[in-house]
Amino acid sequence: EWGRGPFYWCGAGLTSGLAGVALLYGPFSVATAATAVPVTLYWWAGFSDMNQTRHTVLRNYPVLGRLRYVLESIRPEIRQYFIESELEANPISRYRRAIAYQRSKGARDSLPFGTRKDVYATGHEWANHSMYPKEVSMEDARVLIGSGSNAYSASIFNISAMSYGALSENAVRALNRAAREGDFFHNTGEGGISRYHLEEGGDIVWNVGTGYFGCRTLDGQFDPERFKETVSAPRVRMVEIKLSQGAKPAHGGILPKGKITPAIAEARGVRMDADCLSPPAHSAFSNPHEMMHFIQHLRELS
């Protein structure tokens, strides 16, 4: 069993071996130098492990305890490449990721003669073939939102809210181009409408959250004039009010100033020399009745 005692015995054996090599080949030979390096590293690593106070494993099992942290660091790769099945990972399995990669490259994304899925498993869903299939109108895949000249025919499948800043400019461009080519909308996320959202010509749903990014004063309050200016962009089809921080309810969020680029500051209307805060609640309203008045105010401005 490994411990401090075996560490010293093993080190003594290695040192004796080094002495034997020095006697056999000479103290300044290449062989002696090549042997001295790992022996020196062994002693250095062992004494460092026993004297540090952060990891009990290393104090009790010098040198060999490092193997635990090496294996722990490559555990995800070992599981992904050697242990995990094609269908196991959550939320996106390797099987689904492979389909996305193959379709993005224009490669074949289907396999003949069956499927890897367990079609008899509880919860498996499928669509049966019909001897008399009906033609499905594309109108059934869209929903009319609003009325009058501002009504918008939205697809039932769209790009959900992901902010610029969390996504790169290239990702925003790619998503918006996909929205244009697929005829569905692209939700900006709470981070506001960046210049990259407007380059590809896809329909945009502007997500207005508690930070009022893109329609705020410098102190974080709602700015009607900035809202009116931003919402007038030609591809902005709808405005979505984000009521609170979904991932951080009652806490809000923060973007450290070190991560704020000029493009992010421009899109959000914030300063670069201060942290960007998303409060836990709206300052423009505090109850359902006030929210209805706020919505009416946004309609009038847009």
Phi and psi in degrees as GROMACS dihedral restraints (atoms count N, CA, C in turn):
[ dihedral_restraints ]
;  ai    aj    ak    al  type     phi  dphi    fc
    3     4     5     6     1   -78.0    20    10
    4     5     6     7     1   145.9    20    10
    6     7     8     9     1  -175.5    20    10
    7     8     9    10     1  -161.7    20    10
    9    10    11    12     1   -68.4    20    10
   10    11    12    13     1   -39.8    20    10
   12    13    14    15     1   -60.4    20    10
   13    14    15    16     1   -56.1    20    10
   15    16    17    18     1   -57.8    20    10
   16    17    18    19     1   -32.0    20    10
   18    19    20    21     1   -59.9    20    10
   19    20    21    22     1   -46.5    20    10
   21    22    23    24     1   -66.7    20    10
   22    23    24    25     1   -41.0    20    10
   24    25    26    27     1   -63.3    20    10
   25    26    27    28     1   -42.3    20    10
   27    28    29    30     1   -66.1    20    10
   28    29    30    31     1   -41.4    20    10
   30    31    32    33     1   -63.1    20    10
   31    32    33    34     1   -38.8    20    10
   33    34    35    36     1   -63.8    20    10
   34    35    36    37     1   -40.3    20    10
   36    37    38    39     1   -63.9    20    10
   37    38    39    40     1   -42.7    20    10
   39    40    41    42     1   -64.4    20    10
   40    41    42    43     1   -39.9    20    10
   42    43    44    45     1   -66.2    20    10
   43    44    45    46     1   -38.7    20    10
   45    46    47    48     1   -63.8    20    10
   46    47    48    49     1   -39.7    20    10
   48    49    50    51     1   -62.4    20    10
   49    50    51    52     1   -39.4    20    10
   51    52    53    54     1   -63.4    20    10
   52    53    54    55     1   -41.5    20    10
   54    55    56    57     1   -63.1    20    10
   55    56    57    58     1   -39.4    20    10
   57    58    59    60     1   -63.9    20    10
   58    59    60    61     1   -41.3    20    10
   60    61    62    63     1   -64.1    20    10
   61    62    63    64     1   -38.9    20    10
   63    64    65    66     1   -65.5    20    10
   64    65    66    67     1   -39.0    20    10
   66    67    68    69     1   -69.1    20    10
   67    68    69    70     1   -35.0    20    10
   69    70    71    72     1   -78.0    20    10
   70    71    72    73     1   -42.0    20    10
   72    73    74    75     1  -110.5    20    10
   73    74    75    76     1    -7.9    20    10
   75    76    77    78     1   102.3    20    10
   76    77    78    79     1   145.2    20    10
   78    79    80    81     1   -67.5    20    10
   79    80    81    82     1   -20.2    20    10
   81    82    83    84     1  -111.1    20    10
   82    83    84    85     1    20.5    20    10
   84    85    86    87     1   -81.9    20    10
   85    86    87    88     1   164.0    20    10
   87    88    89    90     1   -63.7    20    10
   88    89    90    91     1   -39.7    20    10
   90    91    92    93     1   -61.8    20    10
   91    92    93    94     1   -41.8    20    10
   93    94    95    96     1   -64.9    20    10
   94    95    96    97     1   -42.6    20    10
   96    97    98    99     1   -64.2    20    10
   97    98    99   100     1   -42.1    20    10
   99   100   101   102     1   -64.9    20    10
  100   101   102   103     1   -31.9    20    10
  102   103   104   105     1   -79.3    20    10
  103   104   105   106     1   -33.7    20    10
  105   106   107   108     1   -69.0    20    10
  106   107   108   109     1   -31.8    20    10
  108   109   110   111     1   -61.5    20    10
  109   110   111   112     1   -55.2    20    10
  111   112   113   114     1   -65.6    20    10
  112   113   114   115     1   -33.2    20    10
  114   115   116   117     1   -65.3    20    10
  115   116   117   118     1   -43.9    20    10
  117   118   119   120     1   -62.5    20    10
  118   119   120   121     1   -43.8    20    10
  120   121   122   123     1   -62.2    20    10
  121   122   123   124     1   -37.5    20    10
  123   124   125   126     1   -60.0    20    10
  124   125   126   127     1   -50.0    20    10
  126   127   128   129     1   -66.5    20    10
  127   128   129   130     1   -41.0    20    10
  129   130   131   132     1   -62.4    20    10
  130   131   132   133     1   -45.7    20    10
  132   133   134   135     1   -64.4    20    10
  133   134   135   136     1   -40.6    20    10
  135   136   137   138     1   -64.0    20    10
  136   137   138   139     1   -48.7    20    10
  138   139   140   141     1   -67.2    20    10
  139   140   141   142     1   -34.6    20    10
  141   142   143   144     1   -63.5    20    10
  142   143   144   145     1   -41.8    20    10
  144   145   146   147     1   -64.7    20    10
  145   146   147   148     1   -42.2    20    10
  147   148   149   150     1   -73.2    20    10
  148   149   150   151     1   -23.5    20    10
  150   151   152   153     1   -94.7    20    10
  151   152   153   154     1   -16.6    20    10
  153   154   155   156     1   -76.5    20    10
  154   155   156   157     1   159.3    20    10
  156   157   158   159     1  -121.8    20    10
  157   158   159   160     1     9.9    20    10
  159   160   161   162     1   -90.8    20    10
  160   161   162   163     1   -31.4    20    10
  162   163   164   165     1  -126.4    20    10
  163   164   165   166     1   114.5    20    10
  165   166   167   168     1   -65.0    20    10
  166   167   168   169     1   -36.7    20    10
  168   169   170   171     1   -58.2    20    10
  169   170   171   172     1   -43.7    20    10
  171   172   173   174     1   -70.4    20    10
  172   173   174   175     1   -35.0    20    10
  174   175   176   177     1   -66.0    20    10
  175   176   177   178     1   -37.7    20    10
  177   178   179   180     1   -87.0    20    10
  178   179   180   181     1   -28.0    20    10
  180   181   182   183     1  -129.6    20    10
  181   182   183   184     1    71.7    20    10
  183   184   185   186     1   -60.1    20    10
  184   185   186   187     1   145.4    20    10
  186   187   188   189     1    68.2    20    10
  187   188   189   190     1   -62.2    20    10
  189   190   191   192     1   -65.2    20    10
  190   191   192   193     1   -28.7    20    10
  192   193   194   195     1   -63.5    20    10
  193   194   195   196     1   -22.1    20    10
  195   196   197   198     1   -64.8    20    10
  196   197   198   199     1   -25.8    20    10
  198   199   200   201     1   -61.3    20    10
  199   200   201   202     1   -32.2    20    10
  201   202   203   204     1   -60.9    20    10
  202   203   204   205     1   -44.1    20    10
  204   205   206   207     1   -74.0    20    10
  205   206   207   208     1   -30.8    20    10
  207   208   209   210     1   -64.7    20    10
  208   209   210   211     1   -47.9    20    10
  210   211   212   213     1   -64.8    20    10
  211   212   213   214     1   -37.2    20    10
  213   214   215   216     1   -64.6    20    10
  214   215   216   217     1   -35.9    20    10
  216   217   218   219     1   -70.1    20    10
  217   218   219   220     1   -30.4    20    10
  219   220   221   222     1  -101.5    20    10
  220   221   222   223     1     7.7    20    10
  222   223   224   225     1   -57.8    20    10
  223   224   225   226     1   -46.0    20    10
  225   226   227   228     1   -58.9    20    10
  226   227   228   229     1   -39.2    20    10
  228   229   230   231     1   -68.4    20    10
  229   230   231   232     1   -41.8    20    10
  231   232   233   234     1   -60.7    20    10
  232   233   234   235     1   -44.9    20    10
  234   235   236   237     1   -65.6    20    10
  235   236   237   238     1   -42.7    20    10
  237   238   239   240     1   -66.4    20    10
  238   239   240   241     1   -42.4    20    10
  240   241   242   243     1   -92.5    20    10
  241   242   243   244     1   -23.9    20    10
  243   244   245   246     1  -121.1    20    10
  244   245   246   247     1   -23.7    20    10
  246   247   248   249     1  -113.6    20    10
  247   248   249   250     1   -46.6    20    10
  249   250   251   252     1   -68.2    20    10
  250   251   252   253     1   136.5    20    10
  252   253   254   255     1   -80.3    20    10
  253   254   255   256     1   171.3    20    10
  255   256   257   258     1   -63.9    20    10
  256   257   258   259     1   -23.4    20    10
  258   259   260   261     1  -110.4    20    10
  259   260   261   262     1     2.0    20    10
  261   262   263   264     1   -81.8    20    10
  262   263   264   265     1   -42.4    20    10
  264   265   266   267     1   -63.1    20    10
  265   266   267   268     1   146.1    20    10
  267   268   269   270     1  -123.5    20    10
  268   269   270   271     1   146.2    20    10
  270   271   272   273     1   -83.5    20    10
  271   272   273   274     1   -14.9    20    10
  273   274   275   276     1  -119.1    20    10
  274   275   276   277     1   119.0    20    10
  276   277   278   279     1   -76.2    20    10
  277   278   279   280     1   163.1    20    10
  279   280   281   282     1   -61.3    20    10
  280   281   282   283     1   -34.2    20    10
  282   283   284   285     1   -60.5    20    10
  283   284   285   286     1   -45.8    20    10
  285   286   287   288     1   -71.3    20    10
  286   287   288   289     1   -38.6    20    10
  288   289   290   291     1   -62.0    20    10
  289   290   291   292     1   -41.0    20    10
  291   292   293   294     1   -61.9    20    10
  292   293   294   295     1   -38.1    20    10
  294   295   296   297     1   -63.1    20    10
  295   296   297   298     1   -44.2    20    10
  297   298   299   300     1   -62.0    20    10
  298   299   300   301     1   -43.5    20    10
  300   301   302   303     1   -63.7    20    10
  301   302   303   304     1   -44.7    20    10
  303   304   305   306     1   -65.2    20    10
  304   305   306   307     1   -40.9    20    10
  306   307   308   309     1   -68.3    20    10
  307   308   309   310     1   -35.8    20    10
  309   310   311   312     1   -66.4    20    10
  310   311   312   313     1   -26.0    20    10
  312   313   314   315     1   -95.9    20    10
  313   314   315   316     1    -0.7    20    10
  315   316   317   318     1    73.2    20    10
  316   317   318   319     1    18.7    20    10
  318   319   320   321     1   -90.3    20    10
  319   320   321   322     1   169.1    20    10
  321   322   323   324     1   -66.4    20    10
  322   323   324   325     1   131.2    20    10
  324   325   326   327     1  -115.6    20    10
  325   326   327   328     1    12.3    20    10
  327   328   329   330     1  -131.9    20    10
  328   329   330   331     1   155.1    20    10
  330   331   332   333     1  -114.7    20    10
  331   332   333   334     1   137.6    20    10
  333   334   335   336     1   -76.3    20    10
  334   335   336   337     1   161.2    20    10
  336   337   338   339     1    62.3    20    10
  337   338   339   340     1    57.6    20    10
  339   340   341   342     1   107.8    20    10
  340   341   342   343     1  -166.3    20    10
  342   343   344   345     1  -143.6    20    10
  343   344   345   346     1   157.9    20    10
  345   346   347   348     1   -80.9    20    10
  346   347   348   349     1   -15.3    20    10
  348   349   350   351     1   -74.9    20    10
  349   350   351   352     1   150.3    20    10
  351   352   353   354     1   -85.4    20    10
  352   353   354   355     1    97.0    20    10
  354   355   356   357     1   -73.3    20    10
  355   356   357   358     1    -7.2    20    10
  357   358   359   360     1  -100.6    20    10
  358   359   360   361     1     1.1    20    10
  360   361   362   363     1   -71.0    20    10
  361   362   363   364     1   148.7    20    10
  363   364   365   366     1   -63.3    20    10
  364   365   366   367     1   129.7    20    10
  366   367   368   369     1    95.5    20    10
  367   368   369   370     1    -8.0    20    10
  369   370   371   372     1   -69.1    20    10
  370   371   372   373     1   133.8    20    10
  372   373   374   375     1  -115.4    20    10
  373   374   375   376     1   148.0    20    10
  375   376   377   378     1  -155.5    20    10
  376   377   378   379     1   169.4    20    10
  378   379   380   381     1  -115.7    20    10
  379   380   381   382     1   122.7    20    10
  381   382   383   384     1   -75.8    20    10
  382   383   384   385     1   148.4    20    10
  384   385   386   387     1   -71.5    20    10
  385   386   387   388     1   151.7    20    10
  387   388   389   390     1  -121.1    20    10
  388   389   390   391     1   141.9    20    10
  390   391   392   393     1   -72.1    20    10
  391   392   393   394     1   -21.8    20    10
  393   394   395   396     1  -131.5    20    10
  394   395   396   397     1    71.0    20    10
  396   397   398   399     1   -66.7    20    10
  397   398   399   400     1   148.0    20    10
  399   400   401   402     1  -102.1    20    10
  400   401   402   403     1   147.2    20    10
  402   403   404   405     1   -77.8    20    10
  403   404   405   406     1   130.3    20    10
  405   406   407   408     1  -100.5    20    10
  406   407   408   409     1   124.2    20    10
  408   409   410   411     1   -76.9    20    10
  409   410   411   412     1   143.1    20    10
  411   412   413   414     1   -64.5    20    10
  412   413   414   415     1   -20.5    20    10
  414   415   416   417     1   -65.1    20    10
  415   416   417   418     1   -26.0    20    10
  417   418   419   420     1   -71.6    20    10
  418   419   420   421     1   -15.4    20    10
  420   421   422   423     1   -95.3    20    10
  421   422   423   424     1    11.3    20    10
  423   424   425   426     1  -132.2    20    10
  424   425   426   427     1   156.0    20    10
  426   427   428   429     1  -127.8    20    10
  427   428   429   430     1   130.3    20    10
  429   430   431   432     1   -85.6    20    10
  430   431   432   433     1   122.4    20    10
  432   433   434   435     1  -113.6    20    10
  433   434   435   436     1   127.7    20    10
  435   436   437   438     1    86.2    20    10
  436   437   438   439     1  -172.5    20    10
  438   439   440   441     1  -148.6    20    10
  439   440   441   442     1   165.7    20    10
  441   442   443   444     1    73.6    20    10
  442   443   444   445     1  -153.8    20    10
  444   445   446   447     1   -69.6    20    10
  445   446   447   448     1   -20.5    20    10
  447   448   449   450     1   -95.3    20    10
  448   449   450   451     1     5.6    20    10
  450   451   452   453     1   -62.7    20    10
  451   452   453   454     1   145.1    20    10
  453   454   455   456     1  -128.9    20    10
  454   455   456   457     1   128.7    20    10
  456   457   458   459     1   -89.6    20    10
  457   458   459   460     1   103.8    20    10
  459   460   461   462     1   -99.1    20    10
  460   461   462   463     1   142.6    20    10
  462   463   464   465     1   -69.1    20    10
  463   464   465   466     1   155.4    20    10
  465   466   467   468     1   -80.2    20    10
  466   467   468   469     1   -14.3    20    10
  468   469   470   471     1  -118.7    20    10
  469   470   471   472     1   125.2    20    10
  471   472   473   474     1  -142.1    20    10
  472   473   474   475     1  -179.2    20    10
  474   475   476   477     1   -95.0    20    10
  475   476   477   478     1   118.6    20    10
  477   478   479   480     1   -76.1    20    10
  478   479   480   481     1   173.9    20    10
  480   481   482   483     1   -67.8    20    10
  481   482   483   484     1   118.9    20    10
  483   484   485   486     1  -144.1    20    10
  484   485   486   487     1   120.1    20    10
  486   487   488   489     1   -78.7    20    10
  487   488   489   490     1   147.3    20    10
  489   490   491   492     1   -68.5    20    10
  490   491   492   493     1   132.1    20    10
  492   493   494   495     1   117.0    20    10
  493   494   495   496     1   -49.9    20    10
  495   496   497   498     1   -74.5    20    10
  496   497   498   499     1   -33.4    20    10
  498   499   500   501     1  -107.8    20    10
  499   500   501   502     1   150.8    20    10
  501   502   503   504     1   -78.3    20    10
  502   503   504   505     1   169.3    20    10
  504   505   506   507     1   -62.5    20    10
  505   506   507   508     1   -36.7    20    10
  507   508   509   510     1   -66.9    20    10
  508   509   510   511     1   -37.3    20    10
  510   511   512   513     1   -66.2    20    10
  511   512   513   514     1   -41.5    20    10
  513   514   515   516     1   -63.2    20    10
  514   515   516   517     1   -44.0    20    10
  516   517   518   519     1   -60.2    20    10
  517   518   519   520     1   -45.9    20    10
  519   520   521   522     1   -62.9    20    10
  520   521   522   523     1   -43.2    20    10
  522   523   524   525     1   -65.8    20    10
  523   524   525   526     1   -41.4    20    10
  525   526   527   528     1   -69.6    20    10
  526   527   528   529     1   -36.3    20    10
  528   529   530   531     1   -64.1    20    10
  529   530   531   532     1   -40.0    20    10
  531   532   533   534     1   -62.0    20    10
  532   533   534   535     1   -38.8    20    10
  534   535   536   537     1   -62.9    20    10
  535   536   537   538     1   -39.7    20    10
  537   538   539   540     1   -66.9    20    10
  538   539   540   541     1   -46.4    20    10
  540   541   542   543     1   -72.2    20    10
  541   542   543   544     1   -30.5    20    10
  543   544   545   546     1   -91.7    20    10
  544   545   546   547     1    -5.8    20    10
  546   547   548   549     1    61.0    20    10
  547   548   549   550     1    49.8    20    10
  549   550   551   552     1  -137.7    20    10
  550   551   552   553     1   175.9    20    10
  552   553   554   555     1  -100.0    20    10
  553   554   555   556     1   162.3    20    10
  555   556   557   558     1  -119.5    20    10
  556   557   558   559     1   112.4    20    10
  558   559   560   561     1   -80.1    20    10
  559   560   561   562     1   127.9    20    10
  561   562   563   564     1   -71.7    20    10
  562   563   564   565     1   -19.8    20    10
  564   565   566   567     1    78.2    20    10
  565   566   567   568     1   171.6    20    10
  567   568   569   570     1   -65.4    20    10
  568   569   570   571     1   -19.7    20    10
  570   571   572   573     1   -70.6    20    10
  571   572   573   574     1    -0.2    20    10
  573   574   575   576     1    89.0    20    10
  574   575   576   577     1   179.9    20    10
  576   577   578   579     1   -92.8    20    10
  577   578   579   580     1   112.8    20    10
  579   580   581   582     1   -89.5    20    10
  580   581   582   583     1   168.9    20    10
  582   583   584   585     1   -61.0    20    10
  583   584   585   586     1   -26.7    20    10
  585   586   587   588     1   -75.8    20    10
  586   587   588   589     1   -23.0    20    10
  588   589   590   591     1   -68.2    20    10
  589   590   591   592     1   -21.7    20    10
  591   592   593   594     1  -100.6    20    10
  592   593   594   595     1    -3.1    20    10
  594   595   596   597     1   -79.6    20    10
  595   596   597   598     1   -31.6    20    10
  597   598   599   600     1   -98.5    20    10
  598   599   600   601     1   -10.8    20    10
  600   601   602   603     1    83.8    20    10
  601   602   603   604     1    16.9    20    10
  603   604   605   606     1   -82.4    20    10
  604   605   606   607     1   154.2    20    10
  606   607   608   609     1   -64.5    20    10
  607   608   609   610     1   142.6    20    10
  609   610   611   612     1  -123.5    20    10
  610   611   612   613     1   135.2    20    10
  612   613   614   615     1  -108.6    20    10
  613   614   615   616     1   116.5    20    10
  615   616   617   618     1   -84.4    20    10
  616   617   618   619     1   119.1    20    10
  618   619   620   621     1   -90.3    20    10
  619   620   621   622     1   114.3    20    10
  621   622   623   624     1  -105.5    20    10
  622   623   624   625     1   112.7    20    10
  624   625   626   627     1  -105.6    20    10
  625   626   627   628     1  -162.1    20    10
  627   628   629   630     1   -69.6    20    10
  628   629   630   631     1   -19.5    20    10
  630   631   632   633     1   -87.6    20    10
  631   632   633   634     1    -8.3    20    10
  633   634   635   636     1    51.5    20    10
  634   635   636   637     1    44.3    20    10
  636   637   638   639     1   -68.8    20    10
  637   638   639   640     1   126.5    20    10
  639   640   641   642     1    93.9    20    10
  640   641   642   643     1    -9.5    20    10
  642   643   644   645     1  -148.3    20    10
  643   644   645   646     1    48.7    20    10
  645   646   647   648     1  -130.5    20    10
  646   647   648   649     1   159.2    20    10
  648   649   650   651     1   -84.5    20    10
  649   650   651   652     1   172.0    20    10
  651   652   653   654     1   -64.7    20    10
  652   653   654   655     1   -24.5    20    10
  654   655   656   657     1   -92.2    20    10
  655   656   657   658     1     9.1    20    10
  657   658   659   660     1    92.7    20    10
  658   659   660   661     1     8.8    20    10
  660   661   662   663     1   -89.8    20    10
  661   662   663   664     1   159.0    20    10
  663   664   665   666     1   -66.8    20    10
  664   665   666   667     1   133.7    20    10
  666   667   668   669     1  -116.6    20    10
  667   668   669   670     1   104.3    20    10
  669   670   671   672     1   -57.8    20    10
  670   671   672   673     1   -38.7    20    10
  672   673   674   675     1   -67.3    20    10
  673   674   675   676     1   -42.3    20    10
  675   676   677   678     1   -66.8    20    10
  676   677   678   679     1   -36.7    20    10
  678   679   680   681     1   -61.0    20    10
  679   680   681   682     1   -46.9    20    10
  681   682   683   684     1   -60.6    20    10
  682   683   684   685     1   -38.9    20    10
  684   685   686   687     1   -68.5    20    10
  685   686   687   688     1   -44.1    20    10
  687   688   689   690     1   -71.6    20    10
  688   689   690   691     1   -41.5    20    10
  690   691   692   693     1   -71.6    20    10
  691   692   693   694     1   -13.1    20    10
  693   694   695   696     1   -78.9    20    10
  694   695   696   697     1    -4.8    20    10
  696   697   698   699     1   -56.7    20    10
  697   698   699   700     1   137.5    20    10
  699   700   701   702     1   -61.4    20    10
  700   701   702   703     1   -28.6    20    10
  702   703   704   705     1   -94.9    20    10
  703   704   705   706     1     0.8    20    10
  705   706   707   708     1   -77.7    20    10
  706   707   708   709     1   110.5    20    10
  708   709   710   711     1   -95.6    20    10
  709   710   711   712     1   -33.4    20    10
  711   712   713   714     1  -148.2    20    10
  712   713   714   715     1   163.5    20    10
  714   715   716   717     1  -119.9    20    10
  715   716   717   718     1   130.4    20    10
  717   718   719   720     1  -112.3    20    10
  718   719   720   721     1   130.4    20    10
  720   721   722   723     1   -95.4    20    10
  721   722   723   724     1   118.4    20    10
  723   724   725   726     1   -88.2    20    10
  724   725   726   727     1   114.8    20    10
  726   727   728   729     1   -72.8    20    10
  727   728   729   730     1   -34.7    20    10
  729   730   731   732     1  -159.5    20    10
  730   731   732   733     1   177.9    20    10
  732   733   734   735     1   -78.1    20    10
  733   734   735   736     1   106.2    20    10
  735   736   737   738     1   -61.9    20    10
  736   737   738   739     1   -40.9    20    10
  738   739   740   741     1   -81.9    20    10
  739   740   741   742     1   -17.1    20    10
  741   742   743   744     1  -135.6    20    10
  742   743   744   745     1    59.4    20    10
  744   745   746   747     1   -60.5    20    10
  745   746   747   748     1   136.3    20    10
  747   748   749   750     1    69.7    20    10
  748   749   750   751     1     5.2    20    10
  750   751   752   753     1  -117.0    20    10
  751   752   753   754     1   -35.8    20    10
  753   754   755   756     1    81.4    20    10
  754   755   756   757     1  -175.4    20    10
  756   757   758   759     1  -136.1    20    10
  757   758   759   760     1   169.9    20    10
  759   760   761   762     1  -145.7    20    10
  760   761   762   763     1   136.4    20    10
  762   763   764   765     1  -112.8    20    10
  763   764   765   766     1   109.7    20    10
  765   766   767   768     1   -58.3    20    10
  766   767   768   769     1   147.2    20    10
  768   769   770   771     1   -61.7    20    10
  769   770   771   772     1   -26.1    20    10
  771   772   773   774     1   -65.9    20    10
  772   773   774   775     1   -18.9    20    10
  774   775   776   777     1  -100.1    20    10
  775   776   777   778     1    -0.6    20    10
  777   778   779   780     1   -86.3    20    10
  778   779   780   781     1   115.8    20    10
  780   781   782   783     1   -94.2    20    10
  781   782   783   784     1   167.5    20    10
  783   784   785   786     1   -57.2    20    10
  784   785   786   787     1   -38.2    20    10
  786   787   788   789     1   -67.6    20    10
  787   788   789   790     1   -38.2    20    10
  789   790   791   792     1   -67.1    20    10
  790   791   792   793     1   -43.1    20    10
  792   793   794   795     1   -61.3    20    10
  793   794   795   796     1   -39.0    20    10
  795   796   797   798     1   -65.7    20    10
  796   797   798   799     1   -44.9    20    10
  798   799   800   801     1   -68.3    20    10
  799   800   801   802     1   -37.0    20    10
  801   802   803   804     1   -92.3    20    10
  802   803   804   805     1   -20.7    20    10
  804   805   806   807     1    74.1    20    10
  805   806   807   808     1    41.4    20    10
  807   808   809   810     1  -122.8    20    10
  808   809   810   811     1   167.5    20    10
  810   811   812   813     1   -85.0    20    10
  811   812   813   814     1   154.1    20    10
  813   814   815   816     1   -89.7    20    10
  814   815   816   817     1   -12.2    20    10
  816   817   818   819     1   -99.9    20    10
  817   818   819   820     1    15.4    20    10
  819   820   821   822     1  -145.2    20    10
  820   821   822   823     1   151.6    20    10
  822   823   824   825     1   -61.2    20    10
  823   824   825   826     1   144.5    20    10
  825   826   827   828     1   -96.5    20    10
  826   827   828   829     1   119.2    20    10
  828   829   830   831     1  -105.5    20    10
  829   830   831   832     1   139.5    20    10
  831   832   833   834     1  -112.8    20    10
  832   833   834   835     1   104.9    20    10
  834   835   836   837     1   -61.5    20    10
  835   836   837   838     1   161.0    20    10
  837   838   839   840     1   -71.1    20    10
  838   839   840   841     1   -18.6    20    10
  840   841   842   843     1  -144.1    20    10
  841   842   843   844     1   164.9    20    10
  843   844   845   846     1   -75.4    20    10
  844   845   846   847     1   146.6    20    10
  846   847   848   849     1   -96.7    20    10
  847   848   849   850     1   -14.5    20    10
  849   850   851   852     1   -82.2    20    10
  850   851   852   853     1   -17.2    20    10
  852   853   854   855     1  -156.5    20    10
  853   854   855   856     1   158.3    20    10
  855   856   857   858     1  -134.9    20    10
  856   857   858   859     1     1.9    20    10
  858   859   860   861     1  -155.6    20    10
  859   860   861   862     1   169.5    20    10
  861   862   863   864     1   -58.2    20    10
  862   863   864   865     1   -39.1    20    10
  864   865   866   867     1   -64.4    20    10
  865   866   867   868     1   -45.3    20    10
  867   868   869   870     1   -64.8    20    10
  868   869   870   871     1   -33.4    20    10
  870   871   872   873     1   -64.5    20    10
  871   872   873   874     1   -39.3    20    10
  873   874   875   876     1   -62.6    20    10
  874   875   876   877     1   -39.7    20    10
  876   877   878   879     1   -65.4    20    10
  877   878   879   880     1   -37.3    20    10
  879   880   881   882     1   -65.6    20    10
  880   881   882   883     1   -42.5    20    10
  882   883   884   885     1   -61.5    20    10
  883   884   885   886     1   -43.1    20    10
  885   886   887   888     1   -61.9    20    10
  886   887   888   889     1   -38.8    20    10
  888   889   890   891     1   -63.0    20    10
  889   890   891   892     1   -41.4    20    10
  891   892   893   894     1   -64.9    20    10
  892   893   894   895     1   -37.8    20    10
  894   895   896   897     1   -63.1    20    10
  895   896   897   898     1   -41.7    20    10
  897   898   899   900     1   -66.6    20    10
  898   899   900   901     1   -36.1    20    10
  900   901   902   903     1   -73.2    20    10
  901   902   903   904     1   -26.2    20    10
